[in-house]
Amino acid sequence: MPSRINNLLRIGFFLPALLLLRCGSSNEKMQTLPAVVDPPDHLSIHPRIALYDSSSLKALITAGRARAYFKHRYTLLDRGVTVDFFDPAGHRQSRLSADSILIDDNSQHMMAAGNVAVHAANPPTMLQTSRLFWDKRSRQLYTPDSVTVETPTEKIFAIGFESDERLQNYTFRNVRMVIQKQKEE
C-alpha cells in the first residue's frame, strides 16, 4: 500500500507539472486521437490529479490510466475519465466525464472523446456528445458533432456547439429539434 501512495504522490506532482510546463504556440486544433505505436514515456494507473491556481483547487481529475508521450508532445488519459471543476470558494461547478481525454502538450488544447457528458450546477445544464474540445486560448468548449443540451426548461438537439466553460453562454450551428419541458404544478 505505501508504494501505491508513493506512486500517487509522484503522479500528483509529475503530471500537473507536465500539463502546465509543456505549453507552446500550436494553433492546430485536434480532431482525432493520434495513432501511436510507441510505448508511453510515462504510465500511471488510476491517477488522481489535483490542479491548483494559486491556493485554490481548480480541477480534480481521475482516470483509469494516464500515458505521456514526450516525443509526440501529448498526454492521453483513458479507461474512464472524470474531471470535477471548482469555483474559487471550493464548490464544484461542473463535472465532465468521458472515455478518454487527449491533451496537446504544445497548445494545452484538450479533446474529450467517447460518451462525453458535462453536468453544470448553476444553472443545471447537461451536455452530451461524442467529442468535446477545449481551446485554452479562448477558453471555449466546442464540438462539430451531434450534441444534446438539457436545461430545466428545454432539451436541444443540434449539430455543432460552442460555449463558455461554465455552459452559460452557448450557440449551436444547426439546431435539429427543441423540446420545451412542461412546468410541473
N, C-alpha and C positions, 0 to 999 in steps of 0.2 A: 504493500500500500504506500509506504513512503516514496518508492521510486515513481509511482503514478503521480503523487503530489508534486514531486520534483519536476516531472515531465510537464505537468500542467503549469507550474510556475515558470519553467523555461519558455513554453509556448506563449504564456501570458505576457512575457516580456519581449519575446522574439517577434512574433507575428505582427503585433501592433506597430513595432518599430519598423518592420519591413513595409507595412502598408503606408506608414507615414513618411518614411525616408526615401522611398523609391519613386518620387514624383518626377514628372518630366513635362514635355510640352506637346505630347501627341494630340493631334486634332482628329485622328481617326476615331470613328465610332464602331464599337464592337457589334457584330451582328450574329455570330455563331460561336459555339465553343470550339477552340482550336483542336486539331488532331495532333497529339503529341505522342511519340513512341518512346521518348527518352524517359528514364526514371526521374522522379522529382529530386530536387536538391535538398528539400526538407519535407518530411512527412510527419504529421501529428494525427493521432487517433483521438476522437472525442474532445477536440479543443473547446475551451470556453474562453472567449477573448473579450476583455473589457476595454473600451475606447473612451478616453477622457479628453476633455478640453479644459485646460487649467485644472481645477479641482472637481469639476462636475462630470458625472458619468453621462456620456452622450449615447453610447450604444453597448449592448451586450450581445455577443454573437456566440451561438453554439452550433456545432456541426458534427457530423459523423466522422469526417476526415477533412484534413487540410493538406494541400500539396503546393509547394512553392517551386517554381521553375525559374531560376535566376537567369539562365541563358535566354529564355523566351520572354522574360520580364512579365510574368503573370502569376497569380495565385488562384488556385481553384479550391473552393470549399464545396463539399458534396456529401452524399448519403444523408440528406435531410438537413436543411439549414434554417435556423430561426434567428432573426435579428430583432431585438427589442430596442426602440428608440426612446430616449428620455428627455424631458424638458429640464431647464436649469434647476428647478426645485426637486428633481429626482423622481417625478411622476412619469409613468410610462405613457407616451403619446401614441405610439403605434407599434405594431408587430408585423414584420414581413416573414413569411415562410415560403420556402422553395426547395426543389430537389437539389439545386446547386446554385452557386454564385461564383462568377468569374470576375476577378479584379485585374485590370490592366495596371501593372506597376508603374508604367510611364505616366499615364494621364490620371490615374486613380479613378477612371470611369469604371462602373460596375454593371454587370448583367446578371439578373436572376433568371433562371430557366427551370421549366417543369413545374406544373402545379403551383404557380405563383399566386399568393394571396397576401393582401395588405389589409390590416384592420386598424383604422384610425379611431381614436377615442372621442375627439371632440371637433366637429360633430361626428356622431357614429357613422362611419363610412367603411364599406368593404369593397375592395377591388380584387378581381380575379382575371388572370390572363396566363398565357403560356410563357411569355418572356416580358421582363420589365427591365428597362435600362435606367441608370442614374448618371447624369453628367455632372461631374464635380464642379466644373467652372460655373455653369449656370444654375446648379443645384436644382435641376429639374428631373422629374421622372417622366419616362415616355415609353411607348411601345407602338410599333406599326401593326401589331397583331389584333385579333379579336379581344375585346375586353368587356367585362361586366362590372358596373359600379352600382352598388346598392346603398341608398341612404334611407333615413326613416320615412321619407315621403315618396320615393320613386326607385325604380330599377331600370338602368340604362344599358342597352346592348349596342356596342359600336365596334368599329374597326379604326384603330389609330387613336392614341390618347396622349395627352401631355398635361403635367400637373406640377404644382409646387410640392415640396417634400411632405407637407402636412395633409395633402389631399383636400385642401380647402378651395383652391382656385384651379379648376381644370377645364380643358377643352377636348372635344372629340373631332376627329377628321370626318368620319362617316357614321352618323347615328343610324342604326338599323331599327331600333324599337325602344320606346319608353313606356313603362308600365307605371301608372300612378297608383299608389297604395291607398286603400280606403282607410279613413280615420276611424279608430275604434271609439265607440261611445261608452 
